[in-house]
């Protein structure tokens, strides 16, 4: 499929590298204003969350403008402001409002612990964190917030008193009528948000996404999957994660779909019941979350769903089969990275190729470059209008490092090893950082986990490599299945056509595999556990 040492195009979506979708004049706020005009400011029940009440586009605009103006009282233009908030409408309004007034919202992962939050604040030079006192108390995050140094934590409940009569007159008599004139002129290339990589294998980096990048990705998703005002999205994915922010929250807000925001993806029993009660038609999730939802759902809980899209981690075949057999739903697997805002490819109902993550979205160029010692496949490099503006690194706080790869400026090396077929569908082989060199051969740890899932569909599994004096490295498998044996793994490997060298040398049983708030395995936690005496 490719010549050794040469770049091979995986796919180039319609439009090539030209800007796609939303016109360059748009920002998140102007896109929200247009959505309100297109679908009606008074359209009831546009957004729901776990508070009483339902909210129209008029309510959403009011919340966004009020919170943006309120934040201006405690921050300066261009300032990076930490956002430590749950999945609620005011959280989305705060993000859009901050960016509309020239501030840069930085999404802090409240599940990551004080150390990771502190590192994120230092990486983006955050001096002010906005949060909710009620949220901090209910989520028992008081100790986490108290441990932060060099930042002031401000509570929205306390700031409300600073929204005086002049602010209320500005909002009701001016801003709600002429919202684009009520805020500074927006720049589509300005930072709309900073997200932080999960840190599952190292220190988190700040990913700077412009208005242009996020809106382009929303338009790209729309081009691949047919959505409409008749759809209702159920989103429990956290907004501090790119999948939950772009696909789960901003996509429905800016395209007219109704939205149900839920506080946590970990409420496995409650979520299926809510999907049924709210009659949602679209569900975004990760393999881990979808597996648990299927286990706890009743036969009719997902009857209203027409689209279920999985991302953020590999979709296991037993999970796919469970949804197909129990609910008659075919999960559409996609692929993305935070640096691409995040969606790069996705299968569609009309063309769902099992075992792949679909074809690149329109406007995305992709190249597969060979990696010495790794075959088949190569590292995926991408570019497009949805690509990040650059990184903030801990070593150089708030200094933008534009994307570049061996293909040149404007390209991003994903670190993922992939194969592509003749039709441009992408199959993920594994991450470059997640290969072990065993007996002189490179083994993808993702393949080891796939073997474990085939041998034990109900268990949770995670593979890591450790130094081995005789073999260079050896593979260790962590599992929740106490009955999983090397013999069962060997049989599953034969069925999958995997070599014996991909079998783990050691198996450790855990009560639970640690996961991040995004649903991915927390390999740093496993690494720390491995280092324990």
C-alpha positions, -999 to +999 in steps of 0.1 A: +000+000+000+030+023+005+066+025-004+090+020+024+102+054+037+076+074+018+045+092+030+013+076+019-020+095+018-046+077+040-073+100+028-081+136+019-116+146+026-137+168+004-123+203+004-087+194+010-070+218+034-095+247+028-115+260+057-146+239+061-181+248+073-187+278+094-174+311+078-143+326+092-162+354+108-178+331+134-169+327+170-187+305+195-209+334+206-219+344+171-226+308+162-248+306+192-266+338+182-272+324+147-285+291+161-310+310+182-321+330+152-324+299+131-343+277+155-361+303+176-352+320+208-383+309+226-382+273+215-389+255+248-368+227+263-337+233+241-315+223+270-321+204+302-297+195+330-302+180+365-316+212+379-354+219+377-365+237+346-360+236+308-341+263+289-347+280+256-321+296+233-331+329+249-323+315+283-290+301+270-280+335+256-290+353+288-269+329+309-239+332+285-239+370+284-245+374+321-217+350+331-193+365+306-199+400+320-196+388+355-163+371+348-149+404+334-152+419+369-125+394+382-103+389+351-084+409+325-087+408+287-065+379+274-063+363+308-064+325+312-092+316+336-096+282+351-131+266+348-138+240+374-175+231+367-198+201+362-220+193+333-246+220+336-260+247+313-242+275+333-209+257+327-214+258+289-225+294+292-195+304+312-171+289+286-188+307+257-192+339+278-155+340+288-143+336+252-168+362+240-153+388+263-117+380+253-108+357+282-095+322+276-114+295+295-092+267+306-111+235+314-098+218+346-103+181+352-118+179+387-113+141+387-076+143+382-066+153+417-049+184+431-015+177+416-028+175+380-050+206+385-020+225+400+002+214+370-025+226+345-028+260+363+010+264+360+011+253+324-015+279+313-005+305+339-039+304+355-043+328+384-081+327+388-103+296+390-141+300+387-162+273+402-194+267+422-195+263+460-225+239+457-205+218+432-174+217+453-194+207+484-214+180+467-184+166+448-163+167+480-136+187+463-129+211+492-095+195+500-085+195+463-093+232+460-076+241+493-044+224+481-040+247+451-013+273+454-008+305+434-044+308+423-075+324+437-107+303+437-138+323+432-173+310+436-201+320+412-226+321+440-205+348+458-200+368+426-237+372+419-239+401+443-215+420+420-240+418+391-257+451+399-285+472+385-264+486+357-254+451+347-290+440+347-301+469+325-272+463+301-283+426+298-321+431+295-322+464+275-292+460+253-271+427+252-300+403+247-313+424+218-279+431+201-256+404+215-228+407+189-226+445+196-225+439+234-192+421+234-158+429+219-153+421+182-144+384+181-115+369+163-121+333+149-084+325+153-083+336+189-082+309+216-118+297+224-107+272+251-077+254+265-081+217+272-055+196+289-044+162+277-053+134+301-019+128+314-025+091+313+012+085+305+029+118+315+024+154+325-006+170+309-001+196+281-024+225+274-041+222+240-052+256+226-083+254+204-094+284+184-131+293+176-123+283+140-110+248+150-140+240+172-166+253+147-149+235+118-150+202+137-187+207+145-194+213+108-173+183+098-192+160+122-225+174+108-213+165+073-206+129+083-236+122+106-270+135+098-284+154+128-314+177+130-336+197+153-357+166+159-328+149+177-320+150+214-285+144+226-278+128+260-244+139+272-228+126+304-192+130+291-174+157+311-170+191+294-133+192+305-128+165+279-128+174+242-153+147+233-177+159+259-172+196+251-173+196+213-195+166+204-215+163+235-222+199+243-214+225+216-225+204+187-261+202+198-261+238+212-250+252+179-269+230+155-304+231+170-305+196+185-320+194+220-295+186+248-298+167+280-267+174+302-260+149+329-235+152+357-214+121+355-209+092+331-203+068+361-240+065+371-245+033+352-279+025+365-294+060+363-283+069+328-302+042+309-334+052+327-329+089+320-322+082+283-356+064+282-374+091+303-360+120+283-365+102+250-330+109+237-321+099+202-283+104+202-258+091+228-220+096+228-199+074+250-167+055+255-163+017+254-160+015+292-192+035+297-212+018+270-203-016+284-216-006+318-248+010+305-256-022+285-252-043+317-276-021+337-302-012+311-336-026+307-348-039+274-367-007+265-343+019+280-326+026+247-356+023+224-356+060+215-319+060+204-311+060+167-273+069+169-248+057+194-212+069+188-182+056+206-148+073+208-119+080+231-109+044+234-111+012+214-145-003+210-145-039+222-163-065+201-183-079+230-196-044+237-206-040+201-224-074+201-242-067+233-257-034+220-266-051+187-283-082+203-300-065+232-311-032+218-308-036+180-284-007+178-252-007+158-225+014+176-206+038+153-170+038+162-150+070+157-115+083+164-102+116+176-075+135+196-078+166+217-055+183+193-080+180+165-109+194+185-113+163+186-130+142+159-108+129+130-128+101+116-161+082+122-181+054+107-216+063+095-249+044+095-247+041+057-210+029+057-201+013+090-170-009+086-165-030+117-130-030+131-123+005+118-129+040+130-142+052+097-128+076+071-113+110+078-139+138+080-143+162+052-115+188+051-090+166+069-058+155+052-041+124+065-008+108+059+006+075+072+044+075+077+064+042+083+079+037+118+111+017+120+105-017+137+067-013+135+047-032+109+022-033+095+009+002+095+026+035+104+021+067+123-009+089+114-003+126+107-032+149+101-039+185+092-071+205+087-092+235+098-100+217+131-064+214+142-052+231+173-034+264+174-007+247+194+005+234+228+012+250+261+039+230+278+047+229+315+084+238+308+073+270+289+040+281+305+015+298+282+040+300+253+022+287+222+040+259+203+024+257+169+017+222+155+044+207+133+055+172+123+080+157+100+057+166+071+061+203+080+043+231+098+005+227+103+007+189+105+002+170+137+017+136+145-009+117+164+014+091+179-011+064+168-001+036+146-028+029+120-035+009+088-058+021+060-077+001+034-082+009-002-113+029+006-096+051+032-110+035+063-087+037+093-078+008+116-060+017+148-031-007+156-019+010+188-001+040+202+036+044+196+042+048+233+022+016+239+045-008+222+067-033+240+099-047+226+098-084+235+125-107+222+135-081+196+099-078+183+075-049+187+042-058+203+013-034+205-001-034+241-035-026+226-034-060+209-027-077+243-058-060+257-078-071+227-067-107+234-078-103+270-112-089+260-117-119+237-108-143+264-129-125+291-156-103+277-170-093+311-137-084+327-118-051+325-082-053+313-051-032+310-016-042+297+017-026+305+054-035+299+081-038+325+119-043+321+130-079+318+167-087+318+163-117+296+138-104+270+143-067+271+107-061+282+079-083+293+041-077+293+021-075+324-017-078+323-040-063+349-075-078+350-106-079+371-112-115+361-097-137+387-103-168+366-084-155+336-055-179+328-027-178+303-043-209+286-075-190+279-054-161+266-035-184+243-067-198+229-081-163+223-048-153+206-050-182+182-086-173+173-075-137+166-044-147+147-021-131+172+014-144+178+023-161+211+048-133+218+018-111+225+007-131+255+015-115+289+041-131+311+024-120+343-013-116+353-023-094+382-059-094+394-074-061+407-109-053+420-111-025+395-090-010+367-084+027+374-099+050+348-097+087+341-128+110+340-128+106+302-132+068+306-097+059+294-075+036+315-054+055+339-020+040+331-002+064+354-021+050+383-012+015+372+024+025+369+024+040+404+008+007+417+035-013+399+062+008+417+047+001+451+067-023+472 
